[in-house]
Amino acid sequence: MYKKIINRYVWPALLLSGVCLVSWTALIGQPEASGAEFKHAYLLTTDQEAPLSLMGNRFLTFASVVRVNQIEVSRNEAKGVDESSVHSPREAKILREAIADAWPGARMTWAFSWLALHDKRENYRELRDLIVSYHKQYGDEITFIPGAYFSPMYNSREQTNRDFHEGLKKVSEMVGDGYRPQAVIGGFMAAENLRYLAEEEGIHVCQGTIWSQYAVDNGDGDGSIVYPYYPSREHYCKPAQSEVDKIDCVNLDGWTVDFLNARYPGARRIDGVNCGSRMGVGPIETVIRLGTELGVRQMLATTSTHFDKGFDLNGFAWVTSTWELSLVEARQLFPFYQGRNGMEGLTVWLSEIRRRWPDAQMVTHGEFGMLWREHYKNNDDLDYQFVHRGSGICGSEPELEIRWFMNKDFRMATLRNWIEQSPEKVIDFTRYDLEASEPEDAQPGKPIRNWSLMNRLNQKGTRPQDVPTEIGEMSPEEQAMIRRRYPVLLTEEHPSRIR
C-alpha cells in the first residue's frame, strides 16, 4: 500500500524536477546534452533498457572465420583449398549487410586466422580495415582463431599458446584504441590452452568444443555438454568437478545441431542427399546442401528445440552458428555446392527468428559467455535438459524423440518412438566423475585427430559397447547417479510428461 502511494507521487515529482532542470539549463546557457547523454545523466525516462541477464532470455551467437587456407596447420604451413580468392570486402559486405537488414542491432564475432591477420595482399588489407569499421559501426567482436580450427591436432600446446599471445596482440593493434576481445574461436581446444587463456591472457570465453563432432571435417571431439560449462584441467570436454579442477574459461559450442541427426558419425546418404551429422543451423548441412526452403525449415526446427521447449526447461536458451566468410562465394571453389551460397536462407532464418521470438538477442560470443560466467560461478548448478522430436528432414526421423540430460556428473540421452510410445532407451551415458585424459602433443607431420571423451556409452554407436539400454538395465551405480539427479526417470510415470 505504501509503495503504491509513493509511486503515485514520486514519479510526477521527479518528472517535474526534470522539466525544471531542463528549463534552468536552457536559461543559464549550459550546453545541451544529447538525448542519450541526458537519459544517462538524469534517468528521467522509464523506458531505459535493463542490463541484459542470462536467465529469462533467448540468445543467438553468430561468428564468421576469416582465413587464407581451409586448414592452416601452422604459421607457415597450410593444407586444403586456397580460399584467398573469395576473401575480399565484397564478401564481407554481403554477409554483414544481410545480417544488419534481417536483424537491426545484431552484433556478431569475427575471427581472423594467423595468415589472414598477416597477409599483405590488397584484398586482405581492405578486408581487415572493413571489419574494424564493423566493430565501430555495429559493436562486433574481432578476435583470433589459431590454426583456422583444431590447432591441437597439429601443434603442441605450447605453440598454440604462443599463437594465442601474438595473434591476440595483432588483433589489438589492428583494431586500436586499446581493444581486447572477450572471447576467442578455436573449434576444439586443449584444456591447457583454455587454462592459458584464462590465467595468462585474461580471456574467459572460448568457443572450444564442437558438440557431437565425430568423423566430420578434420577432427573428432565428441563427449562434452552442449551448453556452456567450466572445463576440467583433465579434458576440455569434461566439466570441472571442483574449484581446484576448474578452468575459468567458459567453453562454448560451435554449432547448434539437430539432436537426432547428431547420433550418426560423419554423414548418412538418404534419398541421394548427404545428411551430415552436424545438420542444424550451420549453412553447409542445411541451406547449401538442401536448398533454401528445406534448409531453413531444418534451421528453424533446430532453433525451436532451444527457443521453445528448451527455454521452458532451462530458463534461458542459446543457439549458435559459425558461417565462414569463404562460404559467401565458396560455390566458385566447390562444384558440389550446386551454385548455392545460402545467403537467402540466412536472411529468411534470421527474419523468422525475429518474427517468432521477438525478444531474442543476437550478441557476440564474448558477451554471451560473460553473461553466463556472471550467473554461474561453477558447474554445481548445471542442469541442462532438452527434448527434440524429429523434423522429418534427412536423418531427423519424425517418429523419434530424443531427450538429453546434462550436468556436472554426466550427460545422458534417451531415445524412444513417441508415436508408438515405446520404452525409452539410453543411447549415451558419458560419466564425468571418472578420470579423463587428452592426447599428447602432436608432432610435426603426425596430427592427432581424435580428441573425444567416450567412456560408458556413446551416442555415435561406433564401439561394441554402445548398445541402447533401458535405464532399469543400467548398473546399480549408474542408476544411483541418475536417481540423484532425475528420480522421476526411474518411475513409470515419466514418459507421460512429454507426450
N, C-alpha and C positions, 0 to 999 in steps of 0.2 A: 504494500500500500504506500509506504513512504517513498519507495523507488518511483512509483508512478507519479506521485506528487512532485518529486524532484525533477523527473524528466519533463513534466508538463511545463515547468517554469524555467529550468536551467537552459534548455536549448534555445528558446526565444531570446533569453538574456544574452547568451553567447553570440547569437546571430546579430542582435542589436549592437553588441560591443564591436563585432567585426565591421558592421556598416560604419560605425563611428570612427573606427581605426582607419578605414579606407578614406573616409572624408577628411580626417585630420592629416593623413599623409598627403592628400591632394592639396590641402590648404597650405601646408608648410613647405611644399615643393620638393619632398623627397623623391628620388627616382622610383618609378613604378616597378614592382616585381612582375615577372611573367606569371601566367596562370599557374604553372607547375610550382614555381618558387613560392608564390603566395599560399598555395594549398599546403605546401610543406611547412612553411613558417608559422601559419596561424591556425591550421587544422579546423577551418570553419565549415568545411563541407562534410556531409555524412556519406558521400559515395566513394570514399577512399578505398582502394583495394587493400584487403588484409594481407599480411605476409603469407606467402604460399607455404603450405604444410604438406607433409606426405599423406597423412590419413585423410580420407574423405575426398580424394582427388584421383582423377584418371590422367595418366601421363603417356606421352609418346616421345621417345628419343629417336633421333634420326642422324646418322653420320654418313659422310662421304669420304672416301680414301683417295688421295691424290698420289700417284706413284709414276714410275717410268716403265718398269717391267712388271709383269704379272707376279713374279716371285723375285724378291731381292734377297738373295742368300746372305750377302754381307754388303759392306760399303762398296766393295769393288767387284762383286760377282752377282750376276743376275741370271735367272732362268725363265722359261716360258715366253709368252708373246711380248714383244716390244709395243707398249701402248702409247708411246710418246706422240704419235700422230693424232690421237684423239684426246689429247690433253691441251686445251687452249682456253682462253677466255670465253670463246663461243659456247663450249660445252658447259662451263660453269654457269654462264648466264642462263642457259636453257633450264638447267636444274634449279638454280636458286630462284629464278623468276616464277617458275611453275609452283614452287612451294609458297612463295610470297602471295601469289594470286589465289591459291586454294586456301591458304591459312594465314591471313594477315596477322602479324605479330609473332609468328613462329620463329623459334631460334633452333639452330642445328649445330652440329660439330663437324669440323673439317680436320682430317688427319693427314699430314704430309709424311711420306717416307723419306729416308735419308737422301736418296738420289733426287727426289723431287724438290727437296729443300736446297740442293746444291747445283742442280742443272743450270748451266749458263745460257742455254738457248733462249731466244726471244720469247717463244710461247710460254716457257716456264717462268720467266721473269714477269711477264704480263699477268700470268695466272696467279702468281703469288701476290702481286700488287692488288689484283681484283679481289681476291679472297680476304685480304687485310681490310679492304674497303667494306666488305660484308660484315666484318666484326664491328666496324664503326657504325654501319647503317642499321644492321638488324640485331646486333648483340650476339652474333655467332661465336662459338668457341673455336679456336685454332690450336691444334696440338700435333703431337708426333706419334707415328706408328713405327716401331722397329721391325725391320725385315719385310715390311709390307705384308704382315701376318706371320704367325708361327715362328717367331725368332728362335725359340728354344729348340726347334727341330734342327737348326743348322749351326747355332752359335753357342758358345759357352755362356753360362750365366754372367760371368764377369764381363764378357764382351757386350752382352745385351745391356748391362748396367752402364757401361761406357757410352753406348749408343744413346741410351736414355739421357744421360747427363749432357752430352754435347748436342743431341738433337733438340732437347728442350731449350737449351741455351740459344740455339739457332732460331727456334720459333720466337723466343722473346725478342731477339734482335730484329727479326723480320717485322713483327707487329709494332714494336716500340712502346714508349710510354710506360716502361716497367711491367709490361704484360706478362702474365704467367697463367697457363691453363690450369683448370681444376682437375682435369681428367686426361688420361691417355687411352689410345686404342691399341689393342695388342693381338686380337684373335684369341689364342690362349697363351698364358704367361706363367712361367715357373714361379713357385712360391717365393724363392729367393729374390726374384725380380720385383715381385709385389712388395716384399719387405723393404727392399732398397728404395722403391718409390715413396713409401710412407715415411721411412726413417731418415733417409738421406736427401730426398728431393722435396719432401713436404707435400707430396701429391697423394691424396687419399681416395681416389676413384680410378678404377681401371676397367675397361672392357677387356677382361682377361679370361673369359671362358666362353665357349660356344656350346650351348646345351645340345646334347644328343649328337654332337659331331663325331661321326664314325664312318670310315670308308668314303669320305667326301673330301674333295679338293686334295690338299697335301698334308693333312694332319688329323689324327684321331684324338678326341678329348671328351669322351662320354663319361658321365659319373657325377656331375655337380647338381645343385639345385638350380631351378630356373629363374628365381628372383634373387635380389641382392643378398650377399652374406659376407661376413668377415672370413677370409680363408685361413686355413691352418698352415703352420710352418712346415708341416709334413708334406702336404699336397695341395695344389691350388684348387682342386675340385672338392676338397673336404672342408666343410665349415669348421672353424676353430672350436675346440672343445673347452677351452678355459682362457683366462686372461693371459696366462703365460704363453699359450699356444696361438693367441690371436695376432694376426697381421692387420694393422689399422688401415687397410686399403680396401674399400668396398669393391667387391668383384661383381661385374655386370656381364650379363649375357650379350651376345652379338646379334642374334636374330630370333624373333619370336616365331615359333613353328607350330604346325598342326600336330597335336599330341599323338594322334593315331598314325599319321604318316611317318612320324619320327621313330616308330618302333623298328623300322627296317634299316639295315645297314646300306649305305650308298643310295641306290635307287631301284625301283621296280618298273618293268616295262608293262604298261597296262593299256590295252587298245591302241597300241602303236605310239603311246606317249611315255617319255622317260619321266617317271614320277619320283622326283628326288626326295630323300628323307628330310631335307631341310625346308620342304614346302611349308609356307606360312605367310609371312608378309614381305619376304625378300623378293626381288624382281625376277631373278633368273628362273626360279622354280615356279613362278606364277605368270605374271603378265608377259614375260618374254617367251617362256616355253609354252604357255597355254593360250595366249592371246588376251586381249583386254577384258572381254566380258567374263570369261571363265576365271581368269586370273584375279580380277577384282573380287568376284564372288568368294574365292578362296581367301583372299586377304581379309575381307570383311568377316568371314566366318571365324577366322583365327582371332581377329580383333575382338569380336563379340564374346568369345570364350573368356577373355580377360575383363572387358569393359562392362559385361553384364553379370553373369553368374560369378565370375572371379572377383569382381568388385564387391558383391554381396558377401562372399566368403572371407575375403581378406581385408576389407576396409579401405583398400586402395587398389589401383590397377596400373599395370605397366605393359606397354608394347614397345618393341624396339626393332629397328631395321638399319642395315648398312647398305648404302647404294653407292658403289664405287663410281667415281667420276667417269671412268672409261666406259661404263655401261650406256652413257648417253649416245655414244656412236660406236659401241663395240660391234654392232651389226656390220660395220665396214671390215672388221677383222675376223669375224666368225660367221661363216655362211649358215651354220645351224641355228643362228638367232632368227632366221627367216625374215630378215629385214625389220625386226621389231627392236625398239629401244625401251618400251614400257612407260614412256613419259605420259602418254594419255592415261594409262592406268594409274600412275602415281597421282595425277590431278583428280581423277574420279575418286580414288580411295581416300585421299585427304579431305576432299569436299564432303564425302559421305560421312566420314568421322565427325566433321563439324556439324553436319545435319543431325546425326543420330545421338551424338554425345556432345552437345554444345559447350559443356563445362570442361571438356578435355583440355589439357595443357601440353603444348609442344615445346619442350625445353632442351637445353644441352645436356650431354652426359654428365658433365661436372655438376650442373645444377641439381639434376635428379639424384645423383649419388650422394651429394652433400645433404640433401633433404632427408634421404634415408639414414645417413650417418647421424644426423641430428636426432632422429626419432629412436633409432636402435643403437644402443651403446655396446651391445654384444649380441651373440646368437641365441641367447637363452629363450627369448620370447618368440623366435621364428616359428611360425605355423602356417605355411602356405598350403592352400587346398584349391584344386581345380577339377572341374567336371567338363568333359568335352564329348559331344556326340558328333559322329562323322558328318562331313559336309557332302559326301557323295562324289567328291572330286578326287581323282587319282586314287591314292591309297588310303583315303579317309572314308572308310566304309560306313554308310549311313545307319546300319543296324547296330553298330558297336558304340559302346560308351566306355570311356577310359576315365579313371579318377586318379589324381596324383595327390599325395600327402608328403610334404617336405618340411623337415625340421632339422634341428641341430644333431639329432641322434641318428636319423636315417631318412632316406627317401623311399617311397613305396608307390607303385602303380597297380591298380586293379582294373581288370577288363571283363566286360560281360556283353552279351547280346541283350540290349534293353527291350527290344520288341518281343523276343521270346521269353524274357525275364529269366535268363539262365543265370546260374550262380556266378558271382564274381570270382575271378582267379587272379592271384598275384603274379604279375609278369616282371616286376622289378622290385628288389629289396636290397638297396645299397646301404650298408651299415657304415656309419661314420664314427662309431665307438671303437673300431678296430684300427690298428696301426696301418699307416699307408706310406708309400714312398714313391718318389718320381724317378724317372730315368737319370742316369749320369749325364754329364755334359756331352753334347755332340762333338764329334771330332771332324776336322776338315775332310770333306768327301764322304763322310759317313753320317748322314742325317738320321735322326731318331724320330720315327713317325708317331708311335703310339704313346700318348700321354694320358690315357684313360684311367679311371678309377673304377674297377669292376671287382666285386667280391661275391657276395652270396648269390644274387640273382640279377641278371641284367636284361633290360627290355629288348635289346637287339637280338637275343636268341642265338648268338654266334658260338656258344660253348655247350657241350653236352649237358651241363648242369642247369642251363637256362630253360627249365621246363615250367610252364604255368602251373601254379599250385594254389589250391584253396587255402584260405587263412587258417582254417582248422587243421590243416595238414602241415603247417609250419612247425618248427621245433618249439618246445616249451619256452626256451629262452627268447625266441623271436616273437612268440605270441605275447609273452610278458612285456616286451618292448612296445608292441603295438597297443596292448591294453593300457599301458601307462599314458599313452598319447591320445588314443582314439578308442575308448572302451566300447562305444556303440558298434564298432566293426565286428566285434565278436558276439553280437546278438543277432537274433533272427529278423529284427525289425529294420535293420539299416538300409536295405535297398529301397524301401517304400519312401524314404525321404527325398529321393531324387527321380522318381518316375515322371 
